[in-house]
Amino acid sequence: VDAALIATGRAPFTKGLGLENINVETQRGFIPVTERMQVVDKDGNLVPNLYCIGDANGKMMLAHAASAQGISVVEQVCGKDHVLNHLSIPAACFTHPEISMVGLTEPQAREKAEKEGFEVSIAKTSFKANTKALAENEGEGLAKLIYRPDNGEILGVHILGLHAADLIHEASNAIALGTRIQDIKFAVHAHPTLSEVLDELFKSAKVSDNIHSPLSEPIAV
């Protein structure tokens, strides 16, 4: 090969912060926090007025995750309750072709389904059927949807292909907003665009016919 990528990971830099003075004990170097980024001491109590965001809490070591956590904390400080859904935060690998993902992997989804008692379904689409990808000579690629067929919940989306890092946000926003497949499949995408890869993905998913969605009700004009 011409090059090798050595990815050894990151380590938290939390020593010397004086955490022992407030009875906080790190876990593998990470500062324990609640879902609202509030610091927790070793007795399980909240440390008043102290929050921790970013890599130091070890929840998701991504720059945009840290920013989102910071915004969540500002909401808390301003008296507005806010909990960040980390499963809605996308990640990307800027390789060629690009790789992006959000939510659960298939093994994680199946493990969750076994514990909670629901079924998991998979849908896939290919970039080879996308006009824009073919025009760019980038027809190699695929998208995968992991979902619940009983209620249309999107559990995870994985994309491998041209501009995957940009395409993933439609899925991540859907997870963040709680949008179900039975609603998002009616969204209109411009043609010819790469976004149609996700359009076909959502349309190919098979959900229960018994699902009722308020967004699909007729609108009086």
N, C-alpha and C positions, 0 to 999 in steps of 0.2 A: 504493500500500500504506500501511498505518497505521504500520508499523515495519520496520526493516531490521536484520538481524543481521550484524555485522562480525566474522568469525572469522579473526584474523590469525595464530593459533597461539601457541606459547610458545617462549621462548629459554632455554637453560640458564644458570644464574648460578653459574659455577664459577671466575671470576677472583678472584685474591687468596687462594686457598686454599693457596698454597705448593706446588703440584703439581710445579713445576720442581725443587724440592729433593729429590724422590724419583724423578726421571727419568720422570715421567708427562706425556704429551702428549695434550691433548684432541683429539677428532675432531669438527669443527664445533661445538666448545664442550662436547661430551659426554665424560664420563670413561669410557674403555674398561674393560669388565669381562668376566669369564667368565660361563658359565651359572649359576655359583654366586655371582655378584655380587662376586667377588674382583677387585680393581683390577689392571690390567695396565700395565706401563711401556712406553715406546716401543721397547724391545728385545724385547718379547714375554714378559718375565718377570713372574711374580706378585710384587706388593709384599706382603711378609709382614704378616699380621694387619690388612690394610686392605680394607674392603669399601665399596661404593657402591650405595645403593638410591635408588629414586624417579626423579623427572624428570631428575636430574643425569646418569644413565647413558643416558637416551634410549631405553631398550628399549620402554617403554609408559607414556606420560605420563597415568596415571590414579591417583587417590588410593588406590583399593583394590589396584591393582597394586603401588604402593609398600609398602603394608602387607604384602602377601603376600611381597614380596621381603625385607622386614624379618624376617618370621617364618622365611623360608628361611635367612637369615644367622644368626639365633639358633640354629637347628638345627645349622648348621655349627660355631658356637662351642661348642655343647654336645657336639660329637663325633658328631652324627648326620648322615650324608650326606643332602642334600636338594637336588633340582633342581626349580625351578618351571617348569611347562609354561605358557609365555606364551600358547600357542594356546588354552588353556582359560579364559583370563581374559575375561569378558564386558565389553561396552561398551554404553552406552545414550545415546540422545538424548531428552531430556524435552520433546518436542514434543507436539502433539495431531494425529493419534494418535502414541503413543510408537514409537520405533524401537530395536531392540536387535540385537546381533550377537555371535557368538563363532566363533573359528576362522578358516578361510580363506574368501575370497570365491570365487565361481565361476571368475573368470579365474585367480586364484592356484592354485586346486585343479587346474585343467586344465593349467597350466604345470608344476606338480609332477608330475602324472600323466604328462605327456609325457616328463619327465626320467627318471622311475622306472619307466615302463612299466606302468601300470595304467589301468583305465577309471574314469570319473566318472559318477555318475548324480544326477539331481535329482528331488526330490519336493516338492510344494506342497499346502498346504491353505488354506482360506478361513475367516475369522471369520463369514461369512454363514451357515455351517452350525452355528454354536455357539449353543446355547440361551441361555447366560448373556450373551453379547455382544448377542444380539438383545433380551433383556430389558432391557439397559442402553441400548438404541438406539445401539449401537456395532458394527454389523455389518460396517463397512468395515475390512478388514484381511486380512493373509495371513502365512503362515509358509513358509519355504523351507529344505529340508534338502539339503545337499551331502554325498554319501557314496560309499564304494566298494562296488559291488555284489558284488565277489568275496569280501570278508571282513567286510562290515558295518561298517567303520570310519566314524565320524562325522567328516567333515572340516570342516563349518561349518554353522551355523544362523543364519538371519536372520528377524526377526519385525517386522512393522509392524501395530500395532493396540493395542487397549485393554490396558493393563498389560503391554506387551511387555517393559519393563525387569524386571518380576518373573518373567515366564514363562521368560526366557532361562536361568535358573539350572539348570533340569533338564537342559538341553543342555550347559551348561558343566561341570556336575558329571560328566556322562556322559563327556565328553572327558577330563576330569582323571583319572577312574578307569579309563579304557580300556574302558568299557562299549560293547558292540556293539549294533547295531540288532536283531539276532535275539534279544537278551535283553531290551532295554528295551521292545520292543513288547508284551511280556506284562505290563508294569507296569499296575496298576489305578489309574484316576483317578476322583475323586468326580464325580458328575453331579447337577446341572448346574454345571460350573465352566469357567473359561477354559482350565484346564490340558488340557482335552480337545482343544484345538487341536493341542498337541504330541503327544497320544496318537494322534490321527488321522494326524499327520504321520509318525510312526515306523511306524505300522501300514501306511501306504500305500507305504512303501519296499519295493523288490523286491531281495532279496539271494539269492545262490546257494543252491540246495537242498543243496549238498554241504558246507556249513559245519557243523562240529561244535562245539558249545558245551557246556562242562561245566556251565553254569548251567541248561541245559535238560534235563539228565538226570533220570530219576525219583528221587525221594527216599523212602527207606524210613522209615516212621513206626512 
